[in-house]
C-alpha cells in the first residue's frame, strides 16, 4: 500500500494505492474514502488533458473511464503512484508526502 498526500489550496487530499485500486480521501470530506468517481474534476482540466471531450455532454464519465483504464495498464503500485503524482500535479495539486507500507513518510 502506498499513500500520497497532496495540498490543493487549503484542502489536504490523500491518494491511497492498494493492490491496483486507487482511492481518494479529502480533508473537506472527513475520513471518507472514495474511488475516482468521488474526486472533483474541473471541466477545464479535463479538456486540457483530453481535448476531444470538449463538446461531449458526458465528459466527466468518459474522463473517469480513461483514468481507470490507465490504472489497469500500469503493473505495480509504485508505477500507479508515480502516474497519479504526475497527473494531479498538472491540475494544481501539490504533492507533499509519500508513505509506503506504513513506514515513515518521505517528503516529495
C-alpha positions as CSV (number, residue, x, y, z in Angstrom):
1,X,0.0,0.0,0.0
2,X,1.3,3.5,-0.9
3,X,-0.2,6.7,0.3
4,X,0.5,10.1,-1.3
5,X,-0.6,13.3,0.4
6,X,-1.3,16.4,-1.7
7,X,-2.2,20.0,-0.9
8,X,-4.9,21.6,-3.0
9,X,-5.4,25.1,-1.8
10,X,-6.4,24.8,1.8
11,X,-7.5,21.2,1.4
12,X,-5.5,18.1,2.1
13,X,-6.0,15.2,-0.3
14,X,-4.8,11.7,0.3
15,X,-4.5,9.2,-2.5
16,X,-4.2,5.5,-1.5
17,X,-3.0,2.9,-3.9
18,X,-3.7,-0.6,-2.6
19,X,-3.3,-3.7,-4.9
20,X,-4.0,-1.7,-8.0
21,X,-7.1,0.1,-6.5
22,X,-6.8,3.8,-6.2
23,X,-8.9,5.7,-3.6
24,X,-9.1,9.4,-2.6
25,X,-9.7,11.0,0.7
26,X,-10.1,14.7,1.3
27,X,-9.9,16.9,4.4
28,X,-13.2,18.5,3.4
29,X,-15.0,15.2,3.4
30,X,-13.6,13.9,6.7
31,X,-12.2,10.4,6.6
32,X,-14.4,9.2,3.8
33,X,-12.5,7.2,1.1
34,X,-13.9,7.1,-2.4
35,X,-12.7,5.9,-5.8
36,X,-12.2,8.2,-8.7
37,X,-15.9,8.9,-9.0
38,X,-15.7,10.9,-5.7
39,X,-12.9,13.3,-6.8
40,X,-13.8,16.8,-8.1
41,X,-12.9,17.2,-11.8
42,X,-12.9,20.6,-13.4
43,X,-14.2,20.8,-16.9
44,X,-11.2,22.9,-17.9
45,X,-8.7,20.4,-16.5
46,X,-10.4,17.5,-18.3
47,X,-10.4,19.4,-21.6
48,X,-6.8,20.3,-21.2
49,X,-5.9,16.6,-20.7
50,X,-8.5,15.2,-23.2
51,X,-9.2,17.9,-25.9
52,X,-11.6,15.5,-27.7
53,X,-14.1,15.7,-24.7
54,X,-14.7,19.5,-25.2
55,X,-18.1,19.1,-26.7
56,X,-19.1,15.9,-25.0
57,X,-22.1,16.0,-22.6
58,X,-20.7,13.1,-20.7
59,X,-17.1,14.5,-20.3
60,X,-16.8,13.5,-16.6
61,X,-17.8,9.9,-17.1
62,X,-15.5,9.5,-20.1
63,X,-12.6,11.0,-18.2
64,X,-13.2,8.6,-15.3
65,X,-13.3,5.6,-17.7
66,X,-10.0,6.7,-19.2
67,X,-8.4,7.1,-15.8
68,X,-9.5,3.7,-14.7
69,X,-8.2,2.2,-18.0
70,X,-4.8,3.8,-17.4
71,X,-4.7,2.4,-13.9
72,X,-5.3,-1.1,-15.2
73,X,-2.5,-0.8,-17.7
74,X,0.1,0.0,-15.0
75,X,1.6,-3.0,-13.4
76,X,2.9,-2.0,-9.9
77,X,1.7,0.1,-7.0
78,X,4.8,2.3,-7.4
79,X,4.0,2.9,-11.1
80,X,0.4,3.9,-10.3
81,X,1.5,6.2,-7.5
82,X,4.0,8.0,-9.8
83,X,1.4,8.3,-12.5
84,X,-1.1,9.8,-10.0
85,X,1.5,12.3,-8.8
86,X,2.5,13.5,-12.3
87,X,-1.2,13.6,-13.4
88,X,-2.5,15.6,-10.4
89,X,0.4,18.0,-10.4
90,X,-0.9,19.3,-13.8
91,X,-4.1,20.3,-12.2
92,X,-2.8,22.3,-9.2
93,X,-2.3,19.5,-6.6
94,X,1.0,19.9,-4.8
95,X,2.5,16.6,-3.7
96,X,4.0,16.7,-0.2
97,X,4.4,13.2,1.3
98,X,4.6,9.6,0.2
99,X,4.3,6.7,2.6
100,X,4.9,3.0,1.7
101,X,3.5,0.1,3.7
102,X,3.0,2.2,6.8
103,X,6.7,3.2,7.1
104,X,7.9,6.7,7.6
105,X,6.7,9.3,5.3
106,X,9.1,10.6,2.6
107,X,8.9,14.2,1.5
108,X,8.4,14.6,-2.2
